Amino acid sequence: MRRRLAVLLACALPLTAAAPVSAAAAVPVVALGSVIPAPVEVRPGGAGFTVTSRTVIEARGGARGVAERLGEALRLRVVGQAPGRTPKIALELGRVNGKPESYRLTVGKRGVTLRAATPAGLFNGVQTLQQLVPASGAGTIAGGEIVDYPRFGYRGTMLDIARHFHTPDEIKRHIDEISKFKVNYLHLHLSDDQGWRIQIDSWPRLTTVGGAAGTGVDGVGGGFLTKAGYRDLVRYAASRYVTIVPEIDMPGHVNAAQVAYPELTCDGVAPPPRTDTAVGYSSLCIGSETTYRFVEDVIRELAAMTPGPYLHIGGDEAHATTEADYLTFQKRVLPLVTKYGKTAYGWNEIAAAPEAGVAVAQYWSSATQNATVAAAVANGTKVIMSPANLAYIDQKYDPSTRLGLSWAGYIEVRKAYDWDPGTHVTGVPESAVLGVEAPLWSETLRSLDDIEYMAWPRLAGLAELGWSPARDWESFRARLGAYGPRWTARGVDFYRSPQIDWAG
């Protein structure tokens, strides 16, 4: 990796660190609405507030945790009550407008007040506030008021650690970055044909074999998460108001599990390990009770260490499973997720099963699936929008991109941004759409730099689709260009799209 130790240390903070400024410093002002994602309401006006070394952060009770993070980032002292006329940034919990995750940010000459009904709302407001402090750390926060809340409750991205294992430290750095754009779900793809990446006590060879050195695409992606390591990631993400969604892909994409446990095949013979990128050739043995004992054990153990509401059971590209067997499998497995207290979540193929009425379907594939998904929605299924030709951020930007694939087409920044999750699929009204997710598959990724190059800046645009009520490409490209120096300062290896006029 090309990043220096100093850059790694700087990135350890979840918010952009900035030195406190003196009153004599130059005072450039960032326009009040020049943030990503775009706020719902922006009312500029009045004098701005200059952050100096005398400024304190005032917070009490449930606001204290978010305030401490802001204090770390701005290198300001956090107090329970600021004395007298001390210049302050006040964080407080209280009603805003009844919208989930909403906040109100008010900026005047004497200080800043950030109010939200929940700590998650405060955290959202802090992300906005951080972008209003100039990237240099020296400057004035523009005067006025922002009232803001998300369009969708689910604003996610996925990281594939099955085809190439990405370390906990890499995942944590990625969490730090996504949380800056109010992305609040991280879907971890934990198993596939090339590897198994999560410890399951009742089936220990899943990781001792499926997570061994030499697993992964090209045999270079070995490794796995212990239960302690997974719980640590869950805690780390939660401290940044990001919820982990674990995925075990089945009944296809199971070659690594069958290498470890041949009894999961119909003939009891272990298949050879796979390190290529082919899909659709593996299947659990649908008529075997061993299959369902295995599946229930995995769901039970994974649910026990996952506090979030969702458990993803995959279900895509099960080409080696007959249609009848696929429906039989889902009839047995979808209720198991409910049994262990989670909402079942799967790729849009699960929509064909009647039992998916209580599940979430992740829309990813071609228009041939639209009617099936629409019918499932009529039966109660909710949808996460991840159309591969728009939201898969492992796809190349253009033919010259050094990483990624192109089977779903090239996806430049504008293409990733310029669509509407609420109207994308005929027969799926916005009321049935929980949100949007940007999957990042790891066939070609080897490092944190690779993750960042493919994610940014497209993921910032997809985050805005999930948060903001309307799209405006010209506004977005201007705000994105202005944001570039912040990535540069943090050492983020982002793609400098020619569609954007980058500052700095």
Disulfide bonds with the S-S distance in Angstrom:
Cys266-Cys285 2.11
